[in-house]
Amino acid sequence: MRDPHMTQDILLLVCIKVPLAHIRRWTPKQIEAAEKWAGAMHFRASDNIIRVPPKPTFLERYKERTA
């Protein structure tokens, strides 16, 4: 099982704050989708040419935060 702190940190790379309690309730597929999307978004932001999967719909409820 993935450490929810790691998932939270990966999401924070793209300024999305998700409470640990929420992440702990996600399915393994949801965790994988969230990490895959956030990781790709982070790498793309560094001017890398990378294909970003669609943002998982369950992440829409969490607002993106700046700085």
SULHUJO-V156290 format. One record per residue. SS is DSSP state (H for helix, E for strand, C for the rest). BURIAL is I if it has 24 or more other C-alpha atoms within 12 Angstrom, else O. Layout:
ss	burial
SS	BURIAL
SS	BURIAL
//
This chain:
ss	burial
C	O
C	O
C	O
H	I
H	O
H	O
H	I
H	I
H	O
H	I
H	I
H	I
C	I
C	I
C	O
E	I
C	I
C	I
C	O
H	O
H	O
H	O
H	I
H	O
H	O
C	I
C	O
H	O
H	O
H	O
H	I
H	I
H	I
H	I
H	I
H	I
H	I
H	I
H	I
H	I
H	I
H	I
H	O
H	O
H	O
C	O
C	O
C	O
C	O
C	O
C	O
C	O
C	O
C	O
C	I
C	O
H	O
H	O
H	I
C	O
C	O
C	O
C	O
E	O
C	O
C	O
C	O
//
